[in-house]
Amino acid sequence: MTDTSQLHRIESRRLALYGSLLVLPSVFMLSLFAFWPTLATLWASLFSKGTSRRPSSFIGLDNYESLFANPDFWQVVGNNLIYAGVTIPVSIALALGMALWANARIPARAMVRIAYFTPAMLPMVAAANLWLFFYTPDIGVLDRLFGLVGIGGTNWLGQPETALASVIVVTIWKEAGFFMIFYLAALQTIPPDLKEAALIEGAGRWTYFRRILLPLLMPTTLFVMVNAMINSVKLIDHLFILTKGGPNNASKLILYWIWENAFSYFDRPMAAALTVLVLIVLGIVALIQFAVLERRIHYR
């Protein structure tokens, strides 16, 4: 009996050691590229901006207090909330609609899928340069089209009323095709028998979509929603090309402002404080999504 229990302990230790060795590479990579940079950023946010005459010193939470008292901070936060509030639902809705069409039995279905996914394959800088041909005042595609119906030229990227909306349009055009791939993959895993059974029971297309198809796609929707939320705070590429955050901060988003503080104003502690706030907000939203929405999605 003693020998059996001893063998059992040795086997348990062997399995624990084996499992630890399997996890060790992932833990090392996460520590090196996620945990340690996060802690270093948090620590850096507690210091003042250093100069050649006055070195950086520990100031606690003063950087955060300065941020909350800065009206530019609240304007950028407002811009990002508008940006996220429009791009996330619109991109998801368009992606679902395109996936439904690309999954249907239509002529040249492969070409339709390629056409939808092409914007996602373009680098963001290339896509932004492409859209400059649409937004250029007077000679751009949009102004030429509006000119046909007697509407004068508009400086789409140069006035506060339209700058952020113009950036939002580019993002939706770029991301909807990418999210479509996930919906298309999910649609192809749904058995066609479900639709046939629903039609036999007298359900219409809208009822089938709302009561059967949409609930089955909710795990994919949650995944896409998390990715879209992350994308909404990491936009920086095409702001360089399109607006540079202007005019008068009208299209400036949080990551672009972090870059400005770090590399234009050389205020690394303030950029670190902004980064910490972004990480906290993303963590809270992710917890809400997975703790609340995932239970409803999987009917727990």
C-alpha positions as CSV (number, residue, x, y, z in Angstrom):
1,M,0.0,0.0,0.0
2,T,2.9,2.3,0.9
3,D,4.6,1.5,-2.4
4,T,1.5,2.3,-4.3
5,S,1.0,5.7,-2.7
6,Q,4.7,6.5,-3.2
7,L,4.4,5.6,-6.8
8,H,1.3,7.8,-7.1
9,R,3.2,10.8,-5.6
10,I,6.1,10.3,-7.9
11,E,3.8,10.1,-10.9
12,S,1.9,13.3,-9.8
13,R,5.2,15.1,-9.4
14,R,6.4,13.9,-12.8
15,L,3.2,15.2,-14.4
16,A,3.4,18.5,-12.6
17,L,7.0,18.9,-13.7
18,Y,6.0,18.0,-17.3
19,G,3.2,20.5,-17.3
20,S,5.4,23.2,-15.8
21,L,7.9,22.7,-18.6
22,L,5.2,22.9,-21.2
23,V,3.9,26.2,-19.8
24,L,7.4,27.7,-19.1
25,P,8.0,29.1,-22.7
26,S,4.7,30.9,-22.7
27,V,5.2,32.3,-19.3
28,F,8.7,33.5,-20.3
29,M,7.4,35.2,-23.4
30,L,4.4,36.8,-21.6
31,S,6.7,38.0,-18.9
32,L,9.2,39.5,-21.3
33,F,6.8,41.1,-23.7
34,A,3.7,41.8,-21.6
35,F,4.1,41.7,-17.8
36,W,7.4,43.4,-17.5
37,P,6.7,46.2,-20.0
38,T,3.4,46.9,-18.2
39,L,5.1,47.1,-14.8
40,A,7.8,49.3,-16.3
41,T,5.3,51.6,-17.9
42,L,3.4,51.9,-14.6
43,W,6.6,52.8,-12.8
44,A,7.6,55.3,-15.4
45,S,4.3,57.1,-15.1
46,L,5.1,58.0,-11.5
47,F,8.0,60.2,-12.5
48,S,8.3,63.7,-13.8
49,K,9.6,64.7,-17.3
50,G,13.4,64.9,-17.1
51,T,15.5,67.6,-18.8
52,S,19.2,68.3,-19.2
53,R,19.1,70.6,-16.2
54,R,16.5,69.0,-14.0
55,P,16.5,65.2,-13.9
56,S,13.4,63.1,-13.6
57,S,12.1,62.7,-10.1
58,F,9.3,60.7,-8.4
59,I,6.0,62.6,-8.3
60,G,3.5,59.9,-7.6
61,L,0.1,60.4,-9.2
62,D,0.8,64.0,-10.4
63,N,0.8,62.9,-14.0
64,Y,-2.6,61.4,-13.7
65,E,-3.9,64.5,-12.0
66,S,-2.5,66.7,-14.8
67,L,-4.2,64.5,-17.4
68,F,-7.6,64.8,-15.7
69,A,-7.2,68.6,-15.5
70,N,-6.2,68.9,-19.2
71,P,-9.1,69.7,-21.5
72,D,-7.2,68.2,-24.4
73,F,-7.3,64.9,-22.6
74,W,-11.1,65.0,-22.4
75,Q,-11.4,66.0,-26.1
76,V,-9.2,63.1,-27.2
77,V,-11.2,60.7,-25.0
78,G,-14.4,62.1,-26.5
79,N,-13.0,61.6,-30.0
80,N,-12.1,58.0,-29.2
81,L,-15.5,57.3,-27.7
82,I,-17.2,58.6,-30.8
83,Y,-14.7,56.7,-33.0
84,A,-15.3,53.4,-31.1
85,G,-19.0,53.9,-30.8
86,V,-19.4,54.2,-34.6
87,T,-16.7,51.9,-36.0
88,I,-17.4,48.9,-33.8
89,P,-21.1,48.4,-34.4
90,V,-21.0,49.5,-38.1
91,S,-18.0,47.3,-38.9
92,I,-19.6,44.3,-37.2
93,A,-22.9,44.8,-39.0
94,L,-21.3,45.3,-42.4
95,A,-19.1,42.3,-41.8
96,L,-22.1,40.1,-41.0
97,G,-24.0,41.3,-44.0
98,M,-21.1,40.7,-46.3
99,A,-20.5,37.3,-44.9
100,L,-24.1,36.3,-45.4
101,W,-23.9,37.4,-49.0
102,A,-20.5,35.8,-49.6
103,N,-21.8,32.5,-48.1
104,A,-24.9,32.5,-50.3
105,R,-25.1,30.6,-53.6
106,I,-24.4,33.5,-56.0
107,P,-22.5,33.7,-59.2
108,A,-18.7,34.4,-58.9
109,R,-18.9,33.9,-55.1
110,A,-15.1,33.6,-54.9
111,M,-14.6,37.0,-56.6
112,V,-17.1,38.5,-54.1
113,R,-15.1,37.2,-51.2
114,I,-11.8,38.4,-52.6
115,A,-13.3,41.9,-53.3
116,Y,-14.6,42.1,-49.7
117,F,-11.3,41.0,-48.2
118,T,-9.0,43.1,-50.4
119,P,-9.1,46.2,-48.2
120,A,-8.0,44.1,-45.2
121,M,-4.9,43.0,-47.1
122,L,-3.7,46.5,-47.8
123,P,-1.3,48.1,-45.3
124,M,-3.0,50.9,-43.3
125,V,-0.6,53.6,-44.8
126,A,-1.4,52.4,-48.3
127,A,-5.1,52.5,-47.6
128,A,-4.8,56.0,-46.2
129,N,-2.9,57.2,-49.3
130,L,-5.6,55.6,-51.4
131,W,-8.3,57.5,-49.6
132,L,-6.5,60.8,-50.1
133,F,-7.7,60.6,-53.7
134,F,-11.2,60.6,-52.4
135,Y,-10.8,63.4,-49.9
136,T,-8.6,65.9,-51.7
137,P,-10.6,69.2,-51.9
138,D,-12.1,70.1,-55.4
139,I,-10.1,67.4,-57.3
140,G,-10.9,64.3,-55.2
141,V,-13.4,61.6,-56.1
142,L,-16.0,62.7,-53.6
143,D,-15.9,66.4,-54.6
144,R,-16.1,65.4,-58.3
145,L,-19.2,63.2,-57.6
146,F,-20.9,65.9,-55.4
147,G,-20.0,68.5,-58.1
148,L,-22.2,66.6,-60.5
149,V,-25.3,67.5,-58.4
150,G,-24.2,71.0,-57.8
151,I,-22.6,70.6,-54.4
152,G,-19.4,72.6,-53.9
153,G,-16.0,71.3,-52.8
154,T,-15.4,70.3,-49.2
155,N,-12.2,70.1,-47.2
156,W,-13.0,66.8,-45.7
157,L,-9.8,66.4,-43.7
158,G,-9.2,70.0,-43.0
159,Q,-12.3,71.1,-41.0
160,P,-13.4,69.9,-37.6
161,E,-16.9,69.0,-38.6
162,T,-15.8,66.3,-41.1
163,A,-12.2,65.2,-40.1
164,L,-13.1,62.6,-37.6
165,A,-16.0,61.2,-39.7
166,S,-13.6,60.9,-42.7
167,V,-11.2,58.8,-40.5
168,I,-14.1,56.7,-39.3
169,V,-15.1,55.9,-42.9
170,V,-11.6,54.7,-43.8
171,T,-11.5,52.4,-40.7
172,I,-14.9,50.8,-41.4
173,W,-13.9,50.2,-45.0
174,K,-10.6,48.6,-43.9
175,E,-11.9,46.5,-41.0
176,A,-15.3,45.2,-42.2
177,G,-13.7,42.8,-44.7
178,F,-11.3,41.5,-42.1
179,F,-14.2,40.7,-39.7
180,M,-16.2,39.2,-42.5
181,I,-13.7,36.3,-42.6
182,F,-14.6,35.2,-39.1
183,Y,-18.3,35.4,-39.7
184,L,-17.9,33.5,-43.0
185,A,-16.0,30.7,-41.2
186,A,-18.7,30.6,-38.5
187,L,-21.5,30.4,-41.1
188,Q,-19.9,27.4,-42.8
189,T,-19.9,25.5,-39.5
190,I,-23.7,25.8,-39.1
191,P,-25.5,22.7,-40.5
192,P,-27.9,23.6,-43.4
193,D,-30.4,21.2,-41.8
194,L,-31.3,23.9,-39.2
195,K,-32.5,26.3,-41.9
196,E,-34.5,23.5,-43.7
197,A,-36.1,22.5,-40.4
198,A,-36.9,26.2,-39.6
199,L,-38.5,26.7,-43.0
200,I,-40.5,23.5,-42.6
201,E,-41.8,24.7,-39.3
202,G,-43.0,27.9,-41.0
203,A,-40.3,30.3,-39.9
204,G,-39.5,33.1,-42.3
205,R,-36.0,34.3,-43.2
206,W,-36.0,37.1,-40.7
207,T,-37.2,34.7,-37.9
208,Y,-34.5,32.2,-38.8
209,F,-31.9,34.9,-38.8
210,R,-33.0,36.5,-35.5
211,R,-33.9,33.4,-33.5
212,I,-31.5,30.7,-34.8
213,L,-28.6,32.1,-36.9
214,L,-27.8,35.2,-34.8
215,P,-27.6,33.3,-31.5
216,L,-25.3,30.7,-33.1
217,L,-23.0,33.5,-34.3
218,M,-22.8,35.2,-30.9
219,P,-19.5,33.6,-29.9
220,T,-18.0,34.9,-33.1
221,T,-19.6,38.3,-32.5
222,L,-17.9,38.4,-29.1
223,F,-14.5,37.6,-30.5
224,V,-15.0,40.2,-33.3
225,M,-16.2,42.8,-30.8
226,V,-13.1,42.3,-28.6
227,N,-10.8,42.7,-31.6
228,A,-12.8,45.8,-32.8
229,M,-12.5,47.4,-29.4
230,I,-8.8,46.8,-29.3
231,N,-8.4,48.2,-32.8
232,S,-10.4,51.3,-31.8
233,V,-7.7,52.4,-29.4
234,K,-4.6,51.4,-31.4
235,L,-5.2,53.5,-34.5
236,I,-2.2,55.6,-35.5
237,D,-1.1,54.7,-39.0
238,H,-3.6,56.5,-41.2
239,L,-3.8,59.5,-38.9
240,F,-0.3,60.3,-39.9
241,I,-1.3,60.4,-43.5
242,L,-4.8,61.8,-43.3
243,T,-5.1,64.4,-40.5
244,K,-2.2,64.2,-38.0
245,G,-4.9,64.6,-35.3
246,G,-6.1,67.9,-36.6
247,P,-7.6,70.3,-37.2
248,N,-7.5,71.6,-33.6
249,N,-7.4,68.1,-32.2
250,A,-10.7,67.3,-33.9
251,S,-9.5,63.9,-35.1
252,K,-6.8,63.1,-32.5
253,L,-7.2,59.7,-30.9
254,I,-5.6,58.3,-27.8
255,L,-2.7,56.3,-29.3
256,Y,-1.7,59.2,-31.6
257,W,-1.6,61.5,-28.5
258,I,0.5,58.9,-26.7
259,W,2.9,58.9,-29.6
260,E,3.0,62.7,-29.6
261,N,3.8,62.9,-25.9
262,A,6.5,60.3,-26.2
263,F,8.3,61.3,-29.4
264,S,7.2,64.8,-30.3
265,Y,7.1,66.4,-26.8
266,F,9.5,63.9,-25.3
267,D,7.3,63.6,-22.2
268,R,7.7,59.9,-21.7
269,P,6.1,59.8,-18.2
270,M,2.9,61.4,-19.5
271,A,2.8,59.0,-22.3
272,A,3.3,56.2,-19.8
273,A,0.4,57.5,-17.7
274,L,-1.8,57.6,-20.8
275,T,-0.8,54.0,-21.6
276,V,-1.7,52.8,-18.1
277,L,-5.1,54.4,-18.3
278,V,-5.8,52.8,-21.7
279,L,-4.7,49.4,-20.3
280,I,-7.0,49.8,-17.3
281,V,-10.0,50.7,-19.4
282,L,-9.4,47.9,-21.9
283,G,-9.0,45.4,-19.0
284,I,-12.3,46.5,-17.4
285,V,-14.2,46.3,-20.6
286,A,-12.7,42.9,-21.4
287,L,-13.7,41.6,-18.0
288,I,-17.3,42.8,-18.5
289,Q,-17.5,41.3,-21.9
290,F,-16.2,37.9,-20.9
291,A,-17.8,37.8,-17.5
292,V,-21.3,39.0,-18.5
293,L,-21.7,38.6,-22.3
294,E,-20.0,35.2,-22.6
295,R,-22.4,33.7,-20.0
296,R,-25.4,35.0,-22.0
297,I,-23.9,33.9,-25.3
298,H,-23.3,30.3,-24.1
299,Y,-26.6,30.2,-22.1
300,R,-25.1,29.6,-18.7
